Amino acid sequence: MTQFLQQLINGLSLGSIYALIALGYTMVYGILKLINFAHGEVFMVGAYTGFYAAGFLGVADFEAQNHSFPLYLALLVLIIAMAAAALLGMTIEFLAYRPVRSAPRLTPLITAIGVSLFLQNAGMLLFSPNPQRYPAILSEVRFAVFGVIVTNIKLTIFAVALCLMFGLHLFVQKTWTGRAMRALSFNIDAAKLMGIDTNQVIRVTFAIGSALAAAGGILFGLDQITINPLMGVLTGLKAFVAAVLGGIGSIPGAVVGGLLIGLAEQLTAGYLSPEYRDAITFLILILILLLKPEGLLGVVRVEKV
Amino acid sequence: MRILRRTLIFGLCAAALVSTISCKKPAADGSATEATEIAIGHYASMTGSTAHFGQDTDRGVRLAIEEANARGGVLGKKLKLVTLDTRGDSAEAANAVNRLIDVEKVSAVLGEVASSLSLAGGRVAQRRKIPMISPTSTNPKVTEVGDYIFRVCFIDPFQGKVMATFARQNLKFDKVAILKDVKNDYSIGLADAFRKSFSALGGTIVVEQSYSQGDTDFSAQVTAIRGTQAQAVFVPGYYSEVGTIARTADRLGLKVPLLGGDGWDSPDLFKIGGDAINGSYFSDHFAPDVATEKSKAFVANFTKKYGQAPTGLGALGYEAALVLIDSIKRAGKNDPAAIRDAIAATKDFEGVTGKITIDAQRNPQKSAVVLKVEGGKAKFETSIAP
């Protein structure tokens, strides 16, 4: 029972990271019908920006003296990484997707794969291909509840992920830009005719999605101990599956999908065999596409001619 | 139209000219190599997740070649080392060996560190009848590829046996868990040997868990092991994953020593593992803190040249190059078949990691050391003979 609860906690924290990344996939897909395959790499760049920002702010000195890194600096690291990723997301959109936006849907998809490969290799060149240990931005505090070990890092992951997701929900439902986003996801041309600056809204969408991925990247580094330039490949794919599982284009769907994928992966690794941990994710993808292609919380839209 | 045709003819002429020039050049170089140099190839993972392995080994190889050249070379010729990167990929390893033989015209090949890559590269070397010495591939299958493939390190069954003996007899443990990398021949080989020897010595393997190279999340496996009575965990993996596993174990309250093999041997183990890896043990080829005359000189020269002490891999890279240079000398000519015979005849060669005699299976007979991790360093614990 202890073991089961422990696996559950591990799975939920992994799942919240997937959920944060899945939000970026789902938002972009909802508006542009584009699967932004470079999103996993934005997540990676976010993690590395946090890594270097923390280094610049002197995390090594705090670690050497056994002091914990001050919370305001940790928040600063988070903000720097989110800002840098937002900038990267907007740049990718401007340089790689905007010129092919009106082309057939396969073109931007292939462009996205190109951007993804470019960023992976640029990452290996710039950050070195060796795995790096993630600095202790949060010093770890452990507590045992009925033999289940919970760390403040896992709690922070839930908390940060929940806050960001709730913030996003408010943004999309309550602000003017959020309403414009929803308008674009219904019909981009009609939205344009209503006087919405579609380029601006798309830019904001990319910025927000990328910033959330960067937050995911930092949480991932804290949780998984090391980061490397190829970390976005598999994690990105799994987050994409999470978005499809929840219903691509649906924000609550991405959250539910992320948590489910995290749990499924962890429980498979714990009780079946760790060798199937990646396989289970893609088995879920196949099953959901066969049985309920619109996803758990997705809506079927009738194509009007 | 006419302009187009003219451009076309001009272009063709230019292309023809360029190709004759570029064809001539390697030929001229090739004949120069023939006269004054003996080319030796090294293929290694200079980048990728095992980049440290390739880089450390290459430093050792390079040092040996430079020292030999400083003494006037071999057979009156200078040695030329060509290192190609495999990026830790087995298809790339086969390509690298092909290129070393076809383009660089090497007489012998050194490499790789990882057994799966040595198998890929070794098949090419065997087919082309170019002798190959792997400095550090410990999987038995590597030298079984054929009679041109040798190594200067002990093999997996021995390393697994060493750690099993150490766990059972020195540490007096009777319950141990195994956590192996199922994507890696090396890890599987060590785990098999450990299981067999540990059970034969009266111990029990309480649980066997696995992961795949490149994984970053080990909490499921560690949680499962925590639920057993294991007194230690045998993790025959590579340093970056082992470091992460040590931290995960520490975080989830699994407070037992980890045991491992020479795949742990990298400064990054301490960087990633931090305090969590202290108190763990691994078997290795070489302990820099206990040394013979020859190994003292090696450690001093290596440290002077590169600004850091050699790892076991650096020592074995150096060793492999020494054995090869010695064999070329004994062969008396720069001919792959003669060099092969000379390597096979190596007997009581005094190296930096011990005395080397190549046996009929083209493996060396030598003992292993067990190192203990303490305060970010690996210290000599004991030595275990075959």
Interface residues (C-beta under 8 A of the other chain):
Chain A: T2 Q3 Q6 Q7 N10 L14 M124 S128 P129 N130 P131 R133 E140 R142 A144 I149 T151 D223 Q224 I225 T226 N228 L230 M231 L234 Q266 A269 G270 S273 P274 E275 R277 D278
Chain B: T47 G48 S49 A51 H52 V182 Q209 S210 Y211 S212 G214 D215 T216 D217 S219 A220 Q221 T223 A224 R226 G227 S240 G243 T244 R247 T248 R251 L252 G253 D268 K271 I272 G274
